[in-house]
Amino acid sequence: MTVITYHEIMTGVKRKRGEKEERFFRRFFSNVPILNFSVKEAEESSNIASRLASRGITVNAMDVLIAGMMVANGIKKIATSDRDFEKIARVADIEVVFY
């Protein structure tokens, strides 16, 4: 799990004001490691963003940050329904499994 994913999920939960959902996710997040964003991750995400831009490919900036965090931490596979990762995988060494 990344701190960016945490942000995305908690923003959605807070927007809905679902107290039960918020409690669930807070318990869930307390039991899984959460990758933080640092200079190492920023370097990798900027590499990915640059490669995408040079090919004229646009994707959600948050997804580029997540991919940079993955690469910086040696994570090779992501399970997602987000099609932006299909585009990102063209320029980054990650495998995407869609559900």
N, C-alpha and C positions, 0 to 999 in steps of 0.2 A: 504494500500500500504506500502511496506517496502522500506527502503533505498537500499537494495540489488536489489529489482525489479527495482527501479529507475535506478540504475547502469546498469543493464542488458539492459533495454530499451534504455537508452541514448547512451550506447556503440554501439548498433545496428544502431541507428539513425545517429550517428556521422560517423560510418564506411561507411554508404551509402551516407553521405553528403547531406541528404535531408533537405534543409532549411525549407520547408513547414512543413514536419513531425516534425522537431525539435521545430518549433513555436507551433504546435498543442500540443505536449507533454509538453512543458514548461507551456502552459496555463492550460492543464489538471492537471498537478502536483501541480499547484498553488491553485487548488480548492479541493484537497483531502488531508486528513491527511497522513503523511508519518512517519512510525515508524522508530526510530533510533536504532542502535545496541550499546548496553552497556554491562556492566558486567552481568546484569540479563539475557539478551538475550544470551550472551556467555555461561553462565552456563547451560541454557536449551538446546542450540544447542550442547554443549559438551555431555550432557546426551544422547541426541538422537544419536549423532555420535558414542558414546560408545556402546549403545544398538545395533545399526546396525552392527558395527564391530564385536561384540561378536557373532552375527548370521551369519557373513560372507556376509553381504549384502552391496554392494557398490552402491552409488548414487553420483550425482553431489554435491560437497561441498556447493555451493551457495544455493541449495535447503535445505540442512540441516540447514544453517543459517536462511533462511526464516522460516522454521518450528520452530526453536528455538524462533524466534521473535514472532511467532503466539502464541506458548504455554506460553511464558513469559507474554504476554499481554492479555491472556484469549480468544484468537480468536480460535474458534473450527472448522471452515469450510473454505475450500479453493476451488475456482473454477479454474480449470487449464486443460491444455491438456498434461501436463508433467507427464509421468508415474512414475517418481521417487517418487512422492508424495504418490503413492499407496504403495510403499515399506516403506516409512517413516511412514505412518499411521499404519503399523504393530507394531511399537514401540512407537508411540506418540499418544496422545489423540486428534487426529484431524480427521475430516471427509473430504473426497475428493469427489468433484463433477466434473466429466469430461465433457468437451464440445468438 
